[in-house]
Amino acid sequence: MAMLTDYQKMQSACEYINTSAEEFTSKATNFIVNLTAALSTFEGAAKDSLIASKIGQSGSDVEGTLACFVEKQIPSLLTGMKNLLNGNLETIVQTDQKLADAIEGKSEG
């Protein structure tokens, strides 16, 4: 089975996804900081509510805020994708070995 999969390309994809998640988090933090700074030049209760309730503060874990979504949830989804690919790689290698053992008559059962 592993011979049907370019193992190195899948490993590279996992590393790329992981790096992308880290870069996305950094860029998302900059985005939130810059957006908040830009909006801070405005005045009024609506602006304060928008920042507090919808945008949130950088590093916030408050769900429903833009800060939480771009800094935490999107990178978490990317990390989950990487973990899924890593799990698939492990399964492919294990299945390949089981097939090789069966061909060689080493399998039990």
C-alpha positions as CSV (number, residue, x, y, z in Angstrom):
1,M,0.0,0.0,0.0
2,A,2.7,2.5,0.9
3,M,4.2,1.9,-2.6
4,L,1.0,3.5,-3.9
5,T,1.5,6.6,-1.8
6,D,4.3,9.1,-2.1
7,Y,5.1,9.0,1.6
8,Q,7.6,11.9,1.4
9,K,5.1,14.2,-0.3
10,M,2.5,13.4,2.4
11,Q,5.1,14.1,5.1
12,S,6.0,17.4,3.4
13,A,2.3,18.3,3.3
14,C,2.0,17.7,7.0
15,E,5.0,20.0,7.7
16,Y,3.7,22.6,5.3
17,I,0.2,22.6,7.0
18,N,1.9,22.9,10.4
19,T,4.0,25.8,9.3
20,S,1.0,27.5,7.7
21,A,-1.0,27.2,10.9
22,E,1.9,28.9,12.8
23,E,2.2,31.7,10.2
24,F,-1.6,32.1,10.0
25,T,-1.7,32.6,13.8
26,S,1.0,35.3,13.6
27,K,-0.6,37.1,10.7
28,A,-4.0,36.9,12.4
29,T,-2.6,38.5,15.5
30,N,-1.2,41.4,13.5
31,F,-4.5,41.7,11.7
32,I,-6.5,42.0,15.0
33,V,-4.0,44.5,16.5
34,N,-4.1,46.6,13.3
35,L,-7.9,46.4,13.0
36,T,-8.4,47.4,16.6
37,A,-5.9,50.3,16.2
38,A,-7.7,51.5,13.1
39,L,-11.1,51.3,14.7
40,S,-9.8,53.0,17.9
41,T,-9.6,56.3,15.9
42,F,-13.4,56.4,15.9
43,E,-15.5,57.4,18.8
44,G,-18.8,56.2,20.2
45,A,-20.5,53.4,22.0
46,A,-21.1,51.4,18.7
47,K,-17.4,51.3,18.1
48,D,-16.7,50.2,21.7
49,S,-19.4,47.5,21.4
50,L,-18.0,46.3,18.0
51,I,-14.5,46.0,19.4
52,A,-15.6,44.3,22.6
53,S,-18.3,42.0,21.3
54,K,-17.4,41.2,17.7
55,I,-13.7,41.7,17.2
56,G,-12.4,40.9,20.6
57,Q,-8.8,41.4,21.9
58,S,-5.8,39.7,20.5
59,G,-5.2,36.4,22.4
60,S,-8.8,36.1,23.4
61,D,-10.6,32.8,23.9
62,V,-14.0,34.3,23.6
63,E,-15.9,32.3,21.0
64,G,-17.8,34.4,18.5
65,T,-15.2,37.1,18.3
66,L,-13.1,37.6,15.2
67,A,-9.9,37.4,17.2
68,C,-10.8,33.9,18.6
69,F,-11.8,32.7,15.1
70,V,-8.7,33.9,13.2
71,E,-6.1,33.3,16.0
72,K,-7.4,30.1,17.5
73,Q,-10.0,28.3,15.6
74,I,-8.6,28.4,12.0
75,P,-5.1,27.4,13.2
76,S,-6.7,24.6,15.2
77,L,-8.5,23.3,12.1
78,L,-5.2,23.3,10.2
79,T,-3.5,21.4,13.0
80,G,-6.4,18.9,13.0
81,M,-5.8,18.4,9.2
82,K,-2.1,17.8,9.8
83,N,-3.0,15.3,12.6
84,L,-5.4,13.5,10.2
85,L,-2.8,13.2,7.5
86,N,-0.2,11.9,10.0
87,G,-2.7,9.3,11.1
88,N,-3.3,8.3,7.5
89,L,0.4,8.0,7.0
90,E,0.8,5.7,10.0
91,T,-2.1,3.5,8.8
92,I,-0.6,3.2,5.3
93,V,2.7,2.1,6.7
94,Q,1.1,-0.4,9.1
95,T,-1.1,-1.8,6.3
96,D,1.9,-2.0,4.0
97,Q,3.8,-4.0,6.6
98,K,0.9,-6.3,7.2
99,L,0.6,-7.0,3.5
100,A,4.4,-7.6,3.2
101,D,4.2,-10.0,6.1
102,A,1.2,-11.8,4.5
103,I,3.1,-12.2,1.2
104,E,6.1,-13.6,3.1
105,G,3.9,-16.0,5.1
106,K,4.6,-14.2,8.4
107,S,1.1,-13.2,9.2
108,E,-0.9,-14.7,12.0
109,G,-4.4,-15.8,11.5
